[in-house]
Amino acid sequence: MRVRIRSARLVDPRRRQEELADLLIADGRIVGRGPAPDFHADHTIEAEGLVVCPGLIDTFARLREPGFEYRATLASELKAAVRGGITRVVTPPDTDPPLDEAGLVEMLRFRSEALGLAHVHPVGALTLGLKGERLSEMALLAEVGCIALGQADVPIADSLSLFRAFQYAATFDLPVWLTASDPWLAAAGCAHDGEVAARLGLPGIPACAETIALARLLELARATGVRLHVQHLSSAASLPLLAQAKASGLPVSASVSALHLACSEHDLGHFDTHTHVIPPLRSQADRAALAQAVAEGLIDVIDSNHTPVDDDAKAVPFAESEPGATGLELLLPLTLAWGRERGLDLAAALAPITERPARLLGQEDAGHLGEGAVADLCLFDPEARWQVTPESLASLGKNTPLLGQTVQGRVVATLVAGRPVFSR
């Protein structure tokens, strides 16, 4: 199909460029821009007043299959993804059973491709059953399409096991994606160990649960040479460790969840279980420091940390509730809000959810609007405001602390390889 997107506001985060022009697509790729009277389109999309940017890339979203279909399905969550302008989703291995066998990964990829919505990039399990003991068949998992190995949010307590896992992954030059969390310091907590948790009488998770674990990960990465990605940092105290590691040339990257850029411990209110997330929402100072670190590029990407949870698991006392918040359809408006708060232009604001994650995944033909790039595109109205309600979310997970709030920036259409997969 040959597609013309007419009169669009083209924003290219890679080139830091913005212009008003037509975008031309043929055979699933961008072939040019401008009037191009000789280009005969099979389909024309009128985009006056809309921003056209590369399709968003979410580097952490639980799709809940296999094993948790009562919370969400592959179809529901990929539908939510494209409604949120997301064209690539990285999904962690904490399914049931975990993604520690090639057959499970192949089935997940087959089912996601059959749906014809967003691309799905699985992260394979670093250890069998995510138990932190025996290593998985990492090379085989990579062969069937895993872009990295990881444990989701499940820590490996045994440092020797983690060291061996890093050594093995480094042998095959396979990236390892982990969350920095000390299992003993974090196990009993459910909120940031600060003034709000103390007032509410909730068991806290101190910031040192993250910094101690991060220091261990970085030292083991230094010793083995593994490529390390640290998922959703939450504490300002972690940032000097990350900066020092990057300055020393360590191949390390990091992400933060969009919710941690929008909310803090003060949003817990009166035990709102929608704010029970892992890692916990921390102080306003932590939130501000994380926001600045993303703007400076110290933190590479913003993810959704999308975790659909059923209503029953949230309708219990805070400490007993299941952690998690829906995020696929909120990734764009929360990122735009962060960009406005930091005074960034659109190209810079969109970079942590387009160009930077494309580089992290090694997808050189994604994350930009240059000729030859795959035509994964997001069309959105940057001025449109909408209220977050259960009915406005396509995800089966309606659990978000933003329910009832109004956000700015709404996706109008999404294309994957030049093919419309969502249109409002």
N, C-alpha and C positions, 0 to 999 in steps of 0.2 A: 504494500500500500504506500502511495505517495501522499504525504500530508503537508499542508501549509497551515502554520499557526500565524494568524494575521494580526498585525498591529500590537504585538506583545511588548511588554517591558522585560527585556531579556537580562537576567542577572546571572553572571558567570563567576562563581566564587574563586575558581582557580586563577583566572586572569584579573580578578578584582575589577571587572568591567560591567557596565550597565548601559543599555541602549534601547531605543524604541525601534523595532524592526520586525519583519516577518522571519519565522524560523522554518526551514525547509527540511523535510524528512523523506528518505527513500530507503526501502529495504531495511527498516528498523534502525537506521543511523542518521545522524545529522549530516546533511550534505551542503548546507549553506544558509545564508541569511540575506535579507534585502528584498526588493521588489521582485526580481527574477521573473520577468514576464514570460520567459520561455519554459518555466517550470509549470507543468500541468499536473495539478493535484487531484487525487481521487477523493480526497476529503479535506475540507477547510474548517478550521476551528477559529471562530472570532474571539480574540483575546484582548480587545481594547479595555484598558483599565486593570488588566490582570498582570501579575508577575509570573514569568516562566523561568523556572530554575531547574537544575538537575534534580532528578528524583531523590528524595531523602533516603538516607541509609541509617538504619537503626541497628546498633551493634550489640544490643541485648534485649531480647523480647521472648518471653516464654509463650509458646504456641499451644502448650498443654497436651499435645499428642506426641507419643502414645501414653495412655494410662490415666489421664485426668480429663477425659472428655465430658465429665459431668460439670466441669468448670468452664470449659471452652473447647472449641474444635479448631482444627486447622482451617476449615472453610470460614468460620466466623472471624477468626483473628487475622487472616490474610485479607478478608474483606475490610476489616477495620484498618489494616495497614494502608491499603490503597486509598481508602477514604481520608486517611491522614496524609496522603501525598508520599507515602513510603514505598519505594520500589525494590528495596533490598532489606532483608531481615536476617540478622544473625541470631540463631536460637541456641540456648545453652543445653548441656547434656542431661539435666536433672529431670528427665522424663521417667516413666515407669513402664518397662525397665529403662535404665539409663542407656544413653547412646554409646555403649561400649563394644558393640558388635557391628561389623560391616553390613549385615543384612538389615538391621534396624535403621541405619543411616540411608541405605539404598531405598528402603520403603518410604521413609520420610521424604526424601527427595522426589521419588516417583509420584507420591500423592500430591505434593505441593506443585510440581510441574503440571500435573493433570488439571489442577484448578485454574491455571493460566492467569494468576494474579501477580503478586510480588515474587521476586527471586528469594529463595530460602538458602542460607548458608549455615549448615550445622557446625557446631563445635563438638568434637568427639570427647568422650570421657578420658581423662588422663589416667585414671585407675579403674580397675574392674569394679562395677557397682558403685563407683564414687566412694569406695570404702577407705581409700588412702593406703592400700596395702600392695596388692599385685598390680603391676603395670598393664595397661591395655595394649592391644596390637596397634600402636600408634601409626606406623607406616601404612598398614592396611586401611585404617580409618581415613588417612589422608588420601589414599588412592581412590576411595569411593566418594570423596567430595568434602571431607571436613576441612575447614579453613584454618583450624587451630585445635588445640587440646586444652581441656579445662576441667574444672570441678563445679561450675556455677558458683553458688555461695557456700559450698561444702569445703571446709578447710582440711588440709592434710596435717595432722598434728605431729606426726613423726618426721623430724627434719631429715633423717637419713633417707626415708622413702621419697621425700620431696626432692632431695639432692639427686637420687638415682633417676627420678622421673625427668628432671631437668637435663641430666646428662644424656639420657636416651633421646629426648626430644631434640636436643642440640645436635646429636649425631645425624639426624635426618633434616636439620634446619627447619623444624616445625615450631611455629609460635605456640606459646603457652599463655592462656588467659585465665587469670585467677583474681579472686576477691581477697583483699588484705583484711583478715579478721583472726584474732587470736581466739581459739576455741574455748579456752578456759575463762578469759576475761569477758567474752561476749555471750557465753552460753545461757546465763541466767537472766540476761537483760532484755528489755523490750523498748527502751527509749534512751535518748541521750542522757548521760550522767551529768545533769545540770540542774538549774534552779527549778525548771518545770517538772522534771521527774521527781525531784525532792518534794515539791509542793503537792503533787498528785499521789505520792507514795508508790511510785512505779520503780521496779528494779532497773538500774541504769547500765548502759554500755559506755565505758569511758573511751575517750579519744585514743588513749594509749593501746586499746585493743586493736586499733588500726595501725598505729605507727610502729608498734612492736612487730606486728605481722609483716608490714611493708618493709621494714629494715631487714627482716629475715629473707624475704623474697628477693630483695635487691642484692643482698650479699651472695645468695645462692646463684642468682643470675650472673653476677660478676665472676663467680668461680667456674661456671659451666659454659658461659657464652650463649645461653639460650635467649631467644627473642621473647621478651616478657611484656604482656599487656595487663595492666592492673585495672580492674573493673570498678566503676562507680565509687570513687573516693568521696569521703564525706567530711574530712577534718582539715582545718587550716594547718594543723601541726604536721600533716603528711607532706605538705608542699615543699619545704626545704629539703626533705629527703629525696623527693622526686627531682627537684632542680639540681641537686648535687649529683645524682646518678646520671642525668642527661648531660650535665656539663663534663662529666668524666668519660663520655662516649658510650655509655651503656645503652644497648638497643632496647629501650624501655618506652612504653607509651601508657597513657592513662585515660580514663573516662570519668564522667560525673553524670548522674541522672538529672534529667530536666527538672524533676520534682525538687531536688536538693538545691537548685538555683532559684526556685520559686517560693519554697516554704522553709520554715524553721521549726524548732521545738515549740515555739509559741502557738503554732497552729494545732497542737494537740487539743487545745481548748478543754472541754469537759470530757476527757477520755474518748475522743473521736477515733474509733478503731480504723477509719480510713487512713489515718496518719501513721498507723503501725506499719513501718516498712523497714527493710534491712538493706543497707545500713540505716541507722536511725536518722531522722531529721535532727540536725544539731543546732548550734546557736546562730544568732544573726551574724556574729563575727565570722563564723565558719562559712556561712552562706556567701557573705560578701567576698571573702578571700577566694573561695572556689570560683565565683563569677569572674573575678579579676584574673585568675589563673587560666581560665578558658580564653578570655580576651587576649591574653599575652601569648597563648599557644603552649603554655606549660602543660596544661591538661589538653589533650588532643581532640577528644570528641565528646559530644553530649549524647547519651543514650536514653531510652525511655524507661529501662528497667521494668518493662511491662509484665505484670504478674496478675492475671485474672484470678480472683478469689470469689467463691460463691457467697451468697448473702448470709447463710447460716454460720459460716466460719468467721464472719465479722460481727454477728449479732450476739456477742458474748463479752464478758469483761475484757478490758484492753489487754492485759497481760496474757490472757488465754486465747486471744484472737490470732488468726493466721496473718503473718505479715504479707504485704504486697499491695500494689496499686496499679490500676490500668493506666496505660500511657501512650499507646500507639497514636490515637487521634489527638493527643494533647502535645505531642513532641513539637510540632510546628508552632502553635501559638505560644507555648512556654519559651521556646527558643527565641522567637521574635520579641517577646517581652524582655528577656535577658538582654538582647541586642539593644533595645530602646533604652533600657536602664543604663547600659554602658556607653551609650552615645555612638553606637556603631552604625555604619551604612549596611544596606541589605546584604551586599556581597560578603562582608566580614561576619555578619550575624549568621548567615546560612552556612558558612564554611565548616563549622563543627558537626553539621548533620548532612553534609554533601561531599565536599572535596576532601576534607581530612579523613573521614572514614573510608572513602574510596582508596586513598593511599594506604591506609592501614590494612585493608583487605587485598591490596595488590591489584585492584581493578583500575588499570590505567585508562580504560576507555569509558569510565563512569565518573560522575562527580563534576563534570564540566560541560560546556556547550560548544566546544570546538568541533570543527569538521572531522568526521570519522568517529565521534563519540557515539556510544549507544544511546538511542533516543528514549531513555528512561527519564520522564519529565513530570514535574509537579507544576500545576497552574493554580495560583491562589490569589484571593483578594486580600491585600494586606490591611485594608481598612475595615473589612467586615467584622462585626462583633456578633458573638453567639453565646447562648447560655448553655453551660454544661449540665445536662440532665441525663437520667438513665435512657430516655427515649432518643437523645441526640447521639448516643454512642452505639456504634455497630458491634463493638466487642461484647461478648457475653459477660465479661467482667465489668460491672458498673461501679466498682470500688475505687473511688478517688476522693481526696479531700477537697477537690475543686467543684464538687457537686453544688449547683445553685449559683456558682460564680459566672461572670461574663468574661470571656477571653476574646482577643483580637487576632484576626488572621484565619481565613477559612479556605480550605481546599475546594476548588471548583471542578477540577478534572485531573486525572492521573493517566499517564501513558507508560507502558512498558514495551520496550523495543518498538516504539512507534505505534503501538496498538492501544486504543483507549480501553482502560479497564475500570475506570470510574468516571462518572460525569454527574454533576449535581443538577 
